[in-house]
Amino acid sequence: MIQKPDWQWDEMQQVGTDYTDLKEVEAYNKRMADFRNVDAENREILTTLDLPAGASVLEIVASTCLRRQLGLKDGNKVKIEILINP
């Protein structure tokens, strides 16, 4: 393993809320729903992008929750392939 300098943050160190716990994620989503309208935010983003008809949008998120749902352990790599058909 590569040695990191002392000043470099350890991204694998859990600090604060544990978002690998699905109950924490559900509680977070509920809290956000109290003051956010995610569907409206998504519609606003799509309106702002002004994409042509038939366009696709790919959002890649490698959140801790997603990693847990996929059964990925620390150190597992995620390979994403994007195929574009002309």
C-alpha positions, 0 to 999 in steps of 0.5 A, a space after each residue: 500500500 502507498 504511504 500517505 503523508 501525515 497531512 493527507 486526509 484518510 477518506 476511508 476513516 469514518 467520521 460523523 454519521 455512518 451513511 453505510 447504515 441504511 436506517 441512517 440513509 432513510 432518516 437523512 432522506 426523510 429530513 431532506 424531504 422536509 425542506 427539499 423537493 428533489 423531483 422539482 430540483 431534477 426538473 429544474 436541472 433538466 430545464 437548465 440543461 435544455 437537452 435535445 429530444 431523446 438525449 440521455 443523462 447519466 448520473 454516476 454516484 458512488 456514495 457509501 450507501 450505494 457501495 453498501 447496497 452493491 455489497 462493495 467492501 472498502 478497497 473494491 473498485 467500481 468499473 463503469 463502462 459507457 457505450 455510445 451508439 452513433 
